[in-house]
Amino acid sequence: MHRPAKLLRWFAFLLASWSASAAWSADWDDALAREIDRIDRETPGALGVYVKRLKDGTAFAHGADRFWYLGSTVKVPIAIAVLQRVDEGGLKLSDRVTLQAGDRIEAGPLVWQKVGGTHTVDALLPRMLRDSDNTGANMLMRTAGEARVNELAKAAMGASAVDRITTLAQVRQDVYAELHPRARTLSNDQLVRIASAPMGPQRVEAVRRALNLKAADLQATTMDEAYARYYAKRLNAATLEGYGAMLEKLVRGQLLSAAGTRRMFDDMKLGIFTNYRLQAGLPRDVPFIHKTGTQHRTACHAGVIDPQDGGADAIVAVTCAADVDEQREAGRIFERVGRAITRTVLAERTARR
């Protein structure tokens, strides 16, 4: 007599669980939109967010179709291009790359290494991705080939979603060229010395002195103006939708061999909790591969939650901010975005615990 009643209660429980799961599945993007709108209203500058749940293809986009300066997140396509060469057999992880004068640029310890010294590809990859060493990035960009890096980026992100990626040294020269065109003749040693001057009037003065110019010769008078002009040219910039598409292809195994994909995951800090930016707002036990990027008044953080198993349960998350203090403000903004993702996209998982 009691068995049918128990079965009915069990069926009702399953139906309620399924209904709650379906509601979370259907409504997570609307819930996330409300949270991101509030974060955007309450923070300075501009905010872009792109989130895609790969298991059902649902996505959320907030300012994700505009171009954002990527900063050091360009190091991900550089690493992929290098590992593609390894997959093809044209390069070995044990191959050594010679540090050239044209590679040296702040920041990171490799800038202080002796020119002519050699480093293995195997050692340079974590230097670039984990430590975000810019000199290491220049060395690997040269190893992969700048043309190849750009071909890979356009193929993985979409030709209309990314502009040209340059070396980090070229970024410095192009920014300072907004102060005066002759800045493109600055040597790497000069660029490193200029970078020792604090950002602002002292940096402008350092460029002026390095070029032996008069103040009246400058075509921009502040670093804010120089960077604004540079960002407007969309170099080293992409849409968040495009960048997210590249990360999706990466975790689905469409860009690299299984070994190459695992290597990317390791160097993108899988299993390491940094308590930083997006990850600071995610549950501590959530697997997350990621890369940050920071430049004057801009910042980005891009990654994939649960990237394993061919991305079966993966969630791509890419966020950038502009016209903010890239050190003091960006981290808090991105942590709030991470918490919003936890409360919405990850709500079903959290409820099952």
C-alpha positions as CSV (number, residue, x, y, z in Angstrom):
1,M,0.0,0.0,0.0
2,H,2.8,2.3,0.8
3,R,5.0,1.5,-2.2
4,P,3.0,3.6,-4.8
5,A,3.0,6.6,-2.4
6,K,6.8,6.3,-2.1
7,L,7.2,6.1,-5.8
8,L,5.0,9.1,-6.3
9,R,7.0,11.1,-3.8
10,W,10.3,10.0,-5.4
11,F,8.9,11.0,-8.9
12,A,7.8,14.4,-7.5
13,F,11.3,14.9,-6.1
14,L,12.9,14.1,-9.4
15,L,10.5,16.3,-11.2
16,A,11.2,19.2,-8.9
17,S,15.0,18.7,-9.2
18,W,14.7,18.5,-13.0
19,S,12.5,21.6,-13.1
20,A,15.0,23.6,-10.9
21,S,17.8,22.4,-13.1
22,A,15.9,23.5,-16.2
23,A,15.1,26.8,-14.7
24,W,18.8,27.4,-13.9
25,S,19.7,26.3,-17.4
26,A,17.2,28.6,-19.0
27,D,17.6,31.7,-16.8
28,W,21.3,31.8,-16.0
29,D,22.1,34.3,-18.8
30,D,19.3,36.7,-17.7
31,A,20.4,36.4,-14.1
32,L,24.0,37.1,-15.1
33,A,22.9,40.1,-17.2
34,R,21.3,41.7,-14.2
35,E,24.4,41.3,-12.1
36,I,26.8,42.5,-14.8
37,D,24.6,45.5,-15.5
38,R,24.8,46.4,-11.9
39,I,28.6,45.9,-11.7
40,D,29.0,48.0,-14.8
41,R,26.9,50.8,-13.4
42,E,28.8,50.8,-10.1
43,T,32.3,50.8,-11.5
44,P,34.3,53.4,-13.5
45,G,35.1,53.1,-17.2
46,A,33.8,50.4,-19.4
47,L,33.3,46.7,-18.8
48,G,33.1,43.8,-21.2
49,V,32.0,40.2,-20.3
50,Y,31.6,37.1,-22.4
51,V,30.5,33.8,-20.9
52,K,29.6,30.6,-22.9
53,R,28.5,27.3,-21.5
54,L,29.8,24.7,-24.0
55,K,27.5,21.8,-23.1
56,D,24.5,23.5,-24.5
57,G,26.0,26.5,-26.5
58,T,24.2,29.1,-24.4
59,A,26.1,32.4,-24.1
60,F,26.0,35.8,-22.5
61,A,27.7,38.9,-24.0
62,H,28.0,42.4,-22.5
63,G,30.1,44.7,-24.7
64,A,31.7,41.5,-26.1
65,D,31.5,42.5,-29.8
66,R,33.7,45.6,-29.4
67,F,37.5,45.5,-29.6
68,W,39.4,45.4,-26.3
69,Y,43.1,45.8,-25.8
70,L,44.3,42.4,-24.7
71,G,47.6,43.1,-22.9
72,S,49.3,39.9,-21.9
73,T,46.4,37.7,-22.9
74,V,48.0,37.8,-26.4
75,K,50.5,35.3,-24.9
76,V,47.9,32.5,-25.2
77,P,47.9,32.5,-29.1
78,I,51.7,32.9,-29.1
79,A,51.9,29.7,-26.9
80,I,49.5,27.9,-29.1
81,A,51.4,28.8,-32.3
82,V,54.6,27.5,-30.6
83,L,53.0,24.2,-29.6
84,Q,51.5,23.8,-33.0
85,R,55.1,23.8,-34.4
86,V,56.0,21.2,-31.8
87,D,53.0,19.0,-32.8
88,E,54.2,19.3,-36.4
89,G,57.7,18.2,-35.5
90,G,59.3,21.4,-36.6
91,L,60.3,22.3,-33.1
92,K,61.1,20.5,-29.9
93,L,60.4,21.6,-26.3
94,S,64.1,20.9,-25.7
95,D,65.2,23.2,-28.5
96,R,67.1,26.3,-27.2
97,V,66.2,29.9,-28.1
98,T,68.9,32.5,-28.0
99,L,68.1,35.8,-26.2
100,Q,68.7,38.6,-28.6
101,A,69.0,42.3,-27.9
102,G,65.7,42.9,-29.7
103,D,63.9,40.6,-27.3
104,R,64.6,42.5,-24.1
105,I,61.7,44.4,-22.7
106,E,60.2,44.9,-19.2
107,A,58.6,43.2,-17.3
108,G,60.0,39.9,-15.9
109,P,63.5,38.6,-14.9
110,L,64.6,37.6,-18.4
111,V,65.2,41.2,-19.4
112,W,68.2,41.2,-17.1
113,Q,69.7,38.0,-18.6
114,K,72.8,38.2,-20.7
115,V,72.2,38.6,-24.5
116,G,73.4,35.5,-26.2
117,G,72.3,33.2,-23.5
118,T,70.0,30.4,-24.4
119,H,66.7,29.0,-22.9
120,T,64.7,26.0,-23.8
121,V,61.2,26.3,-25.3
122,D,60.1,24.1,-22.4
123,A,61.3,26.7,-19.9
124,L,60.1,29.7,-21.8
125,L,56.5,28.6,-22.0
126,P,55.8,28.8,-18.3
127,R,57.9,32.0,-18.0
128,M,55.6,33.6,-20.6
129,L,52.2,32.2,-19.4
130,R,52.6,31.7,-15.7
131,D,55.0,34.5,-14.9
132,S,53.9,36.7,-17.9
133,D,57.6,37.5,-18.8
134,N,57.5,39.9,-21.7
135,T,61.1,39.1,-22.9
136,G,60.1,35.4,-22.9
137,A,57.1,36.3,-25.0
138,N,59.2,38.1,-27.5
139,M,61.5,35.1,-27.8
140,L,58.7,32.7,-28.4
141,M,57.0,35.1,-30.8
142,R,60.2,35.1,-32.8
143,T,60.4,31.3,-32.5
144,A,56.8,30.7,-33.7
145,G,57.0,33.5,-36.3
146,E,55.0,36.7,-36.0
147,A,53.1,35.9,-39.2
148,R,52.2,32.5,-37.9
149,V,50.9,33.9,-34.6
150,N,48.7,36.2,-36.5
151,E,47.4,33.5,-38.9
152,L,46.6,31.3,-35.9
153,A,44.8,34.2,-34.1
154,K,42.6,35.0,-37.1
155,A,41.8,31.4,-37.7
156,A,40.9,30.7,-34.1
157,M,39.1,33.9,-33.2
158,G,37.7,34.9,-36.6
159,A,39.4,37.2,-39.1
160,S,37.1,40.1,-38.2
161,A,37.5,39.6,-34.4
162,V,41.2,40.3,-34.0
163,D,43.6,42.8,-35.4
164,R,47.4,42.5,-35.7
165,I,49.4,41.0,-32.8
166,T,52.8,42.5,-32.4
167,T,55.8,41.9,-30.1
168,L,55.7,43.5,-26.7
169,A,58.7,45.7,-27.7
170,Q,56.7,46.9,-30.7
171,V,53.9,47.9,-28.3
172,R,56.2,50.2,-26.4
173,Q,57.6,51.7,-29.5
174,D,54.1,52.3,-31.0
175,V,52.8,53.9,-27.8
176,Y,55.8,56.2,-27.5
177,A,55.5,57.0,-31.2
178,E,52.2,58.7,-30.3
179,L,54.4,61.2,-28.4
180,H,56.8,61.5,-31.4
181,P,57.3,59.2,-34.5
182,R,61.0,58.9,-33.9
183,A,60.2,56.7,-30.9
184,R,60.1,53.8,-33.3
185,T,63.9,54.0,-33.5
186,L,64.4,53.5,-29.8
187,S,66.5,50.5,-28.9
188,N,65.3,47.9,-26.5
189,D,67.9,49.1,-23.9
190,Q,66.4,52.6,-24.2
191,L,62.9,51.2,-23.8
192,V,63.9,49.4,-20.7
193,R,65.5,52.5,-19.2
194,I,62.4,54.6,-20.1
195,A,60.2,52.1,-18.3
196,S,62.0,52.8,-15.1
197,A,60.3,56.2,-15.0
198,P,56.9,56.3,-13.3
199,M,53.9,56.3,-15.6
200,G,52.8,59.9,-16.2
201,P,54.7,63.2,-16.7
202,Q,58.0,61.5,-15.8
203,R,57.5,58.8,-18.5
204,V,56.8,61.5,-21.1
205,E,60.0,63.3,-20.0
206,A,62.0,60.1,-20.2
207,V,60.9,59.6,-23.8
208,R,61.6,63.2,-24.7
209,R,65.2,63.0,-23.3
210,A,65.9,59.6,-24.9
211,L,64.9,61.2,-28.3
212,N,66.7,64.5,-27.5
213,L,63.6,66.5,-28.3
214,K,62.2,69.8,-27.1
215,A,58.9,69.8,-25.2
216,A,57.3,71.7,-28.1
217,D,58.3,68.8,-30.4
218,L,56.0,66.3,-28.7
219,Q,52.7,65.5,-30.5
220,A,51.0,64.3,-27.4
221,T,51.6,65.8,-23.9
222,T,50.5,63.0,-21.6
223,M,50.7,59.2,-21.4
224,D,46.9,59.0,-21.2
225,E,46.7,60.7,-24.6
226,A,49.4,58.5,-26.1
227,Y,47.8,55.3,-24.9
228,A,44.3,56.4,-26.0
229,R,45.6,57.1,-29.5
230,Y,47.4,53.7,-29.5
231,Y,44.3,51.8,-28.3
232,A,42.2,53.4,-31.0
233,K,44.3,51.7,-33.6
234,R,43.2,48.2,-32.3
235,L,46.6,46.7,-32.4
236,N,46.8,43.7,-30.0
237,A,43.1,43.9,-29.6
238,A,40.2,41.6,-30.2
239,T,36.5,41.1,-29.4
240,L,35.7,39.0,-26.3
241,E,33.5,36.8,-28.4
242,G,36.5,36.1,-30.7
243,Y,38.9,35.5,-27.9
244,G,36.3,33.2,-26.3
245,A,36.0,31.2,-29.5
246,M,39.8,30.6,-29.4
247,L,39.6,29.3,-25.9
248,E,36.6,27.1,-26.9
249,K,38.6,25.6,-29.7
250,L,41.6,25.0,-27.4
251,V,39.6,23.0,-24.8
252,R,37.8,21.1,-27.5
253,G,41.2,19.9,-28.8
254,Q,40.8,21.6,-32.1
255,L,44.0,23.6,-32.0
256,L,46.6,21.2,-30.5
257,S,47.3,17.6,-29.9
258,A,46.2,16.0,-26.6
259,A,49.8,16.5,-25.3
260,G,49.9,20.1,-26.5
261,T,46.5,20.8,-24.9
262,R,47.6,19.3,-21.6
263,R,50.7,21.5,-21.7
264,M,48.6,24.6,-22.2
265,F,46.4,23.7,-19.3
266,D,49.5,23.2,-17.0
267,D,51.0,26.5,-18.0
268,M,47.7,28.3,-17.7
269,K,47.7,27.2,-14.0
270,L,45.2,24.4,-13.9
271,G,45.0,23.2,-10.3
272,I,46.5,26.4,-8.9
273,F,44.3,28.7,-6.9
274,T,45.6,32.3,-7.3
275,N,42.8,34.1,-5.5
276,Y,43.1,36.8,-8.1
277,R,40.7,38.6,-10.4
278,L,38.0,36.3,-11.8
279,Q,39.3,33.3,-9.9
280,A,38.9,35.1,-6.6
281,G,35.2,35.1,-7.2
282,L,35.0,31.4,-8.2
283,P,34.7,28.4,-5.8
284,R,38.1,27.4,-4.7
285,D,37.7,23.8,-6.0
286,V,36.6,24.7,-9.5
287,P,39.2,23.8,-12.1
288,F,40.2,27.0,-14.1
289,I,42.7,27.7,-16.7
290,H,43.4,31.4,-17.3
291,K,45.6,34.3,-18.4
292,T,45.6,37.9,-17.3
293,G,46.6,41.0,-19.2
294,T,47.3,44.5,-17.8
295,Q,48.3,47.7,-19.5
296,H,47.9,51.4,-18.8
297,R,44.2,51.9,-17.7
298,T,43.2,48.6,-19.2
299,A,43.0,45.0,-17.9
300,C,41.7,41.6,-19.0
301,H,41.2,38.2,-17.5
302,A,40.3,35.2,-19.7
303,G,39.9,31.6,-18.9
304,V,37.9,28.4,-19.0
305,I,36.1,26.7,-16.0
306,D,36.2,22.9,-16.2
307,P,38.4,22.7,-19.3
308,Q,39.0,18.9,-19.1
309,D,37.3,16.1,-21.0
310,G,37.3,17.9,-24.3
311,G,35.4,20.8,-22.8
312,A,32.3,18.7,-22.2
313,D,31.3,20.8,-19.1
314,A,33.5,23.8,-19.8
315,I,32.5,27.4,-19.3
316,V,34.4,30.1,-21.2
317,A,34.7,33.4,-19.3
318,V,36.4,36.5,-20.7
319,T,36.3,39.9,-19.2
320,C,38.1,43.2,-19.9
321,A,37.8,46.7,-18.4
322,A,39.0,50.1,-19.9
323,D,39.5,53.5,-18.4
324,V,40.1,52.0,-14.9
325,D,43.0,51.9,-12.6
326,E,44.5,48.7,-13.9
327,Q,46.1,47.8,-10.5
328,R,43.7,49.0,-7.8
329,E,40.3,48.8,-9.5
330,A,40.5,46.0,-12.1
331,G,41.0,43.2,-9.6
332,R,38.0,44.1,-7.6
333,I,35.8,44.5,-10.7
334,F,36.8,41.1,-12.0
335,E,36.3,39.4,-8.7
336,R,32.8,40.7,-8.7
337,V,32.3,39.3,-12.2
338,G,33.6,35.9,-10.9
339,R,31.1,36.0,-8.0
340,A,28.3,36.8,-10.4
341,I,29.3,33.8,-12.6
342,T,29.3,31.6,-9.4
343,R,25.8,32.7,-8.4
344,T,24.3,32.3,-11.9
345,V,26.2,30.0,-14.3
346,L,27.5,27.7,-11.5
347,A,24.3,27.9,-9.4
348,E,23.2,24.3,-10.3
349,R,26.6,22.9,-9.3
350,T,26.7,24.8,-6.1
351,A,23.2,23.7,-5.2
352,R,24.1,20.0,-5.6
353,R,26.8,20.2,-2.9
